[in-house]
Amino acid sequence: MENSFYKGSIVLLEGAIANINAKLDIIRKYRLVKGKQDPIEHIIYRIKSEESMKDKLARKGYEMTLENALTKVYDAARNENNL
């Protein structure tokens, strides 16, 4: 994903998503091995677009900086689970 706002931090956001997905996959496999229902139907993930992040920073009254995007806004990268 090319994004000038996040710069090199895009790798950290992608890594966070990969880490969460790996943990959720372990939970899914563990429950299936135990004969229980899979609690997760599917997972959709995204990294908030530059425009959307800047809009959110403005709405919250924060200066539009990468540091604020990564420390003040908690959904720059997120999973959307359909449980």
C-alpha positions in Angstrom: 0.0 0.0 0.0 1.5 3.3 -1.0 0.6 6.0 1.5 2.7 9.2 1.9 1.0 10.1 5.2 2.0 7.0 7.1 5.4 6.8 5.4 7.5 3.9 6.8 5.0 3.3 9.6 2.8 1.6 7.1 5.0 -1.5 7.8 4.2 -1.3 11.5 0.4 -1.1 10.8 0.6 -4.0 8.4 2.5 -6.0 11.0 -0.1 -5.2 13.7 -2.8 -6.6 11.4 -0.8 -9.7 10.6 -0.1 -10.3 14.3 -3.8 -10.0 15.2 -4.8 -12.2 12.3 -2.3 -14.9 13.5 -3.7 -14.8 17.0 -7.3 -15.1 15.8 -6.3 -18.0 13.6 -4.8 -19.8 16.6 -8.1 -19.3 18.5 -10.1 -20.6 15.6 -8.0 -23.7 15.1 -7.9 -24.4 18.8 -11.7 -24.3 19.1 -12.1 -26.5 16.0 -9.7 -29.1 17.4 -11.7 -29.1 20.7 -14.9 -29.8 18.6 -16.3 -26.4 19.3 -17.9 -24.0 16.8 -15.7 -21.7 14.9 -16.4 -18.3 16.6 -15.2 -16.2 13.6 -17.0 -16.4 10.3 -14.6 -14.1 8.4 -12.2 -11.2 9.0 -11.9 -8.0 7.0 -9.1 -5.7 7.7 -8.0 -2.3 6.5 -5.6 0.6 7.1 -7.4 3.9 7.3 -6.8 6.0 4.2 -4.8 9.2 4.4 -7.9 11.3 3.8 -10.0 9.5 6.4 -7.2 9.7 9.0 -6.8 13.4 8.4 -10.5 13.9 8.7 -10.6 12.0 12.0 -7.7 14.0 13.4 -9.4 17.2 12.5 -12.7 16.1 14.0 -10.9 15.2 17.2 -9.1 18.5 17.3 -5.6 17.1 16.8 -2.8 18.4 14.6 -2.5 16.4 11.4 0.8 14.7 12.2 1.9 11.1 11.8 2.6 10.9 15.6 -1.0 11.9 16.4 -2.3 9.5 13.9 -0.4 6.6 15.5 -0.9 7.6 19.2 -4.2 9.5 19.4 -6.4 7.6 17.0 -6.9 3.9 17.7 -8.3 2.6 14.5 -5.6 3.4 11.9 -5.4 -0.4 11.4 -8.2 -2.6 12.5 -9.9 -5.9 12.0 -13.6 -6.0 11.5 -14.8 -9.4 12.8 -18.2 -10.8 12.0 -18.7 -12.9 15.1 
